[in-house]
Amino acid sequence: MWQWCLIFGMTAWLALATPASAFIAYVSNEKSNTVSVIDTNSWTVTKTIKVGQRPRGIEFTRDGKFVFVAVGDDDSIQVIDVAKQEVVDTLPSGPDPELFALDADGKMLYVANENDNTVTIIDVEKRTRLGEIQVGVEPEGMAISPDGAILINTSETTNMAHFIDTKTHQIVANVLVDARPRFAEFKRDNSEVWVSSEIGGTVSVIDPVKREVTKKIAFDIPGLRSEAIQPVGIGMTKDGKTAFVALGPANRVAVVDATSHKVTKYLLVGQRVWHMAFTPDEKYLMVTNGVSNDVSVIDVAAQKVIKTVQVGELPWGVTIAQP
């Protein structure tokens, strides 16, 4: 009898000790022209994929079978087959693609063309370019509203968030924000859209219905000059209660109460933190550190950095497979 108890106990222990699922992260390395593949169970790089020149924006397709990566100096979006872990195709992105956004169905891709002051529209299934939208100078940040009706593009030199109707592809509003807006993120309930301003040092909270700034979140880190605090990437939990903001050369990620818009904590990460992505279960947040050539792993519940993973040169973007 005791043998069966021992076997049952060991089986139960193994079930608890074995991770329930492994998520796979892809990190674009801007200088080494590679994409690092990371297993989130072991937190190790399992593959390095050679891509085109200057990869930055990166995202999984909705079905999780492919990864799109914007290779700016090659003027295209490269397509990585997840099963093969190699580049298998390209999309006609227009000049110098940086960030992009997929619609809810994963059929339309909107790409910011930094050097051309346009947003290119791509039919993903047909692999064809459908047209372009003229926007401000140096477009970068891209986000689609939860209802799919509005596309946001931020233009760094124009200092605006452009509201674009996804049906007509016309700009319906221009919202002025602080200097050099880099990223946009909607709350899941569509109540707010946040825009980070790198040089302005703030995050503008915008009412997407009124299309006006209702709040500006500022950051203050003792011992650091304000010029060193440069907000870039933003990550928001699904419940809309907590946000994380990458602060660039400040080497910190700010934790923000997304209801009160108050900063509650600063987390020390690697050097020159850029962008971020949650694991699908939101247990972890991965952030890319461009100068230290690594990725910091944040335990979301504990709000602490638990791991550093070395990747390629100048890691910029990160995406993690959705279930």
DAJO-V335679 format. One record per pair of residues at least 24 apart in sequence whose C-alpha atoms are under 10 Angstrom apart, sorted by sequence separation. I is the first residue (numbers start at 0). GAP is how many residues later the second one is. If there is no record, write none. Layout:
# DAJO-V335679
<<I	GAP> <I	GAP>>
This chain:
# DAJO-V335679
<<28	24> <29	24> <30	24> <51	24> <70	24> <71	24> <72	24> <93	24> <112	24> <113	24> <114	24> <135	24> <154	24> <155	24> <156	24> <177	24> <225	24> <247	24> <248	24> <269	24> <270	24> <288	24> <289	24> <290	24> <28	25> <29	25> <30	25> <51	25> <70	25> <71	25> <72	25> <93	25> <94	25> <112	25> <113	25> <134	25> <135	25> <154	25> <155	25> <176	25> <177	25> <200	25> <224	25> <246	25> <247	25> <248	25> <268	25> <269	25> <288	25> <289	25> <290	25> <27	26> <28	26> <29	26> <51	26> <69	26> <70	26> <71	26> <92	26> <93	26> <111	26> <112	26> <113	26> <134	26> <135	26> <153	26> <154	26> <155	26> <176	26> <177	26> <199	26> <200	26> <218	26> <223	26> <245	26> <246	26> <247	26> <268	26> <269	26> <287	26> <288	26> <289	26> <27	27> <28	27> <29	27> <50	27> <69	27> <70	27> <71	27> <92	27> <93	27> <111	27> <112	27> <113	27> <134	27> <153	27> <154	27> <155	27> <176	27> <198	27> <199	27> <200	27> <201	27> <202	27> <245	27> <246	27> <247	27> <268	27> <287	27> <288	27> <289	27> <26	28> <27	28> <50	28> <68	28> <69	28> <91	28> <92	28> <93	28> <110	28> <111	28> <134	28> <152	28> <153	28> <154	28> <175	28> <176	28> <198	28> <200	28> <201	28> <202	28> <218	28> <244	28> <245	28> <246	28> <267	28> <268	28> <286	28> <287	28> <288	28> <26	29> <27	29> <50	29> <68	29> <69	29> <91	29> <92	29> <110	29> <111	29> <134	29> <152	29> <153	29> <176	29> <197	29> <198	29> <199	29> <200	29> <201	29> <202	29> <220	29> <244	29> <245	29> <268	29> <286	29> <287	29> <26	30> <27	30> <68	30> <69	30> <91	30> <110	30> <111	30> <152	30> <153	30> <197	30> <198	30> <199	30> <200	30> <201	30> <244	30> <245	30> <286	30> <287	30> <26	31> <27	31> <48	31> <68	31> <90	31> <91	31> <110	31> <132	31> <151	31> <152	31> <174	31> <197	31> <198	31> <199	31> <200	31> <202	31> <220	31> <244	31> <266	31> <285	31> <286	31> <25	32> <26	32> <67	32> <90	32> <91	32> <109	32> <151	32> <160	32> <197	32> <198	32> <243	32> <285	32> <25	33> <90	33> <109	33> <151	33> <160	33> <196	33> <197	33> <198	33> <220	33> <285	33> <24	34> <25	34> <34	34> <76	34> <92	34> <109	34> <118	34> <151	34> <160	34> <195	34> <196	34> <197	34> <219	34> <252	34> <285	34> <24	35> <49	35> <50	35> <51	35> <75	35> <90	35> <91	35> <92	35> <93	35> <117	35> <133	35> <134	35> <159	35> <172	35> <176	35> <195	35> <196	35> <197	35> <218	35> <268	35> <284	35> <48	36> <49	36> <50	36> <90	36> <91	36> <92	36> <132	36> <133	36> <134	36> <174	36> <175	36> <176	36> <194	36> <195	36> <196	36> <266	36> <267	36> <268	36> <47	37> <48	37> <49	37> <89	37> <90	37> <91	37> <93	37> <117	37> <131	37> <132	37> <133	37> <159	37> <172	37> <173	37> <174	37> <175	37> <194	37> <195	37> <251	37> <265	37> <266	37> <267	37> <32	38> <46	38> <47	38> <48	38> <74	38> <88	38> <90	38> <91	38> <93	38> <116	38> <130	38> <132	38> <135	38> <158	38> <172	38> <173	38> <174	38> <177	38> <194	38> <195	38> <250	38> <264	38> <265	38> <266	38> <268	38> <269	38> <46	39> <92	39> <134	39> <171	39> <172	39> <176	39> <194	39> <216	39> <264	39> <268	39> <56	40> <57	40> <58	40> <61	40> <97	40> <98	40> <99	40> <100	40> <101	40> <102	40> <103	40> <139	40> <140	40> <141	40> <142	40> <143	40> <144	40> <145	40> <193	40> <232	40> <233	40> <234	40> <247	40> <248	40> <250	40> <273	40> <274	40> <275	40> <276	40> <277	40> <278	40> <279	40> <25	41> <27	41> <29	41> <55	41> <56	41> <57	41> <58	41> <60	41> <61	41> <67	41> <69	41> <71	41> <97	41> <98	41> <99	41> <100	41> <101	41> <102	41> <103	41> <109	41> <111	41> <113	41> <138	41> <139	41> <140	41> <141	41> <142	41> <143	41> <144	41> <145	41> <146	41> <151	41> <153	41> <155	41> <158	41> <193	41> <231	41> <232	41> <233	41> <234	41> <235	41> <236	41> <243	41> <245	41> <247	41> <248	41> <250	41> <273	41> <274	41> <275	41> <276	41> <277	41> <278	41> <279	41> <280	41> <26	42> <27	42> <29	42> <53	42> <54	42> <55	42> <56	42> <57	42> <58	42> <59	42> <61	42> <62	42> <69	42> <71	42> <96	42> <97	42> <98	42> <99	42> <100	42> <101	42> <102	42> <103	42> <110	42> <111	42> <113	42> <137	42> <138	42> <139	42> <140	42> <141	42> <142	42> <143	42> <144	42> <145	42> <146	42> <152	42> <153	42> <155	42> <193	42> <202	42> <229	42> <230	42> <231	42> <232	42> <233	42> <234	42> <235	42> <237	42> <244	42> <245	42> <247	42> <248	42> <271	42> <272	42> <273	42> <274	42> <275	42> <276	42> <277	42> <278	42> <279	42> <280	42> <25	43> <27	43> <53	43> <54	43> <55	43> <56	43> <57	43> <58	43> <61	43> <62	43> <71	43> <96	43> <97	43> <98	43> <99	43> <100	43> <102	43> <103	43> <104	43> <109	43> <111	43> <137	43> <138	43> <139	43> <140	43> <141	43> <142	43> <144	43> <145	43> <146	43> <151	43> <153	43> <155	43> <160	43> <217	43> <218	43> <219	43> <229	43> <230	43> <231	43> <232	43> <233	43> <234	43> <237	43> <243	43> <245	43> <247	43> <271	43> <272	43> <273	43> <274	43> <275	43> <276	43> <277	43> <278	43> <279	43> <53	44> <56	44> <60	44> <61	44> <97	44> <98	44> <99	44> <102	44> <103	44> <137	44> <139	44> <140	44> <144	44> <145	44> <216	44> <217	44> <218	44> <220	44> <227	44> <229	44> <231	44> <232	44> <237	44> <271	44> <273	44> <274	44> <275	44> <276	44> <277	44> <278	44> <34	45> <36	45> <60	45> <61	45> <102	45> <144	45> <145	45> <160	45> <162	45> <201	45> <215	45> <216	45> <217	45> <220	45> <236	45> <252	45> <254	45> <59	46> <60	46> <101	46> <102	46> <144	46> <200	46> <214	46> <216	46> <219	46> <235	46> <144	47> <218	47> <36	48> <102	48> <120	48> <144	48> <162	48> <181	48> <182	48> <183	48> <184	48> <185	48> <186	48> <187	48> <191	48> <197	48> <236	48> <254	48> <143	49> <161	49> <181	49> <182	49> <183	49> <184	49> <185	49> <186	49> <187	49> <188	49> <190	49> <193	49> <195	49> <197	49> <34	50> <100	50> <118	50> <142	50> <160	50> <179	50> <180	50> <181	50> <182	50> <183	50> <184	50> <185	50> <186	50> <187	50> <188	50> <189	50> <195	50> <197	50> <234	50> <34	51> <100	51> <179	51> <180	51> <181	51> <182	51> <183	51> <184	51> <186	51> <187	51> <188	51> <195	51> <234	51> <100	52> <142	52> <179	52> <181	52> <186	52> <187	52> <234	52> <99	53> <186	53> <204	53> <56	54> <98	54> <140	54> <185	54> <186	54> <232	54> <56	55> <140	55> <232	55> <25	56> <109	56> <151	56> <186	56> <204	56> <243	56> <23	58> <107	58> <149	58> <184	58> <202	58> <241	58> <243	59> <60	63> <102	63> <144	63> <236	63> <191	66> <186	71> <56	83> <98	83> <56	84> <98	84> <232	84> <140	91> <140	92> <182	92> <56	218> <58	218> <98	218> <55	219> <39	239> <81	239> <39	244> <39	246> <69	247> <26	248> <68	248> <26	249> <68	249> <68	250> <67	251> <24	252> <42	252> <66	252> <24	253> <66	253> <24	254> <42	254> <66	254> <23	255> <65	255> <22	256> <63	256> <64	256> <21	257> <22	257> <37	257> <39	257> <63	257> <22	258> <55	258> <57	258> <58	258> <59	258> <62	258> <63	258> <26	259> <28	259> <30	259> <54	259> <55	259> <56	259> <57	259> <58	259> <59	259> <61	259> <62	259> <63	259> <20	260> <26	260> <27	260> <29	260> <53	260> <54	260> <55	260> <56	260> <57	260> <58	260> <59	260> <60	260> <61	260> <62	260> <24	261> <26	261> <28	261> <54	261> <55	261> <56	261> <57	261> <58	261> <59	261> <60	261> <61	261> <30	262> <53	262> <54	262> <55	262> <56	262> <57	262> <58	262> <59	262> <47	263> <28	264> <42	264> <43	264> <44	264> <47	264> <28	265> <42	265> <43	265> <44	265> <42	266> <43	266> <44	266> <26	267> <42	267> <43	267> <26	268> <37	271> <37	272> <37	273> <35	274> <36	274> <35	275> <34	276> <35	276> <33	277> <34	277> <33	278> <31	279> <32	279> <33	279> <35	279> <31	280> <32	280> <34	280> <39	280> <30	281> <31	281> <32	281> <33	281> <36	281> <38	281> <28	282> <29	282> <30	282> <31	282> <32	282> <34	282> <35	282> <36	282> <37	282> <27	283> <28	283> <29	283> <30	283> <31	283> <34	283> <36	283> <26	284> <27	284> <28	284> <29	284> <30	284> <26	285> <27	285> <28	285> <29	285> <30	285> <27	286> <28	286> <29	286> <27	287> <28	287> <29	287> <26	288> <27	288> <28	288> <26	289> <27	289> <28	289> <26	290> <27	290> <25	291> <26	291> <27	291> <25	292> <26	292> <24	293> <25	293> <26	293> <24	294> <25	294> <23	295> <24	295> <25	295> <23	296> <24	296> <22	297> <23	297> <24	297> <22	298> <23	298> <21	299> <22	299> <22	300> <20	302>>
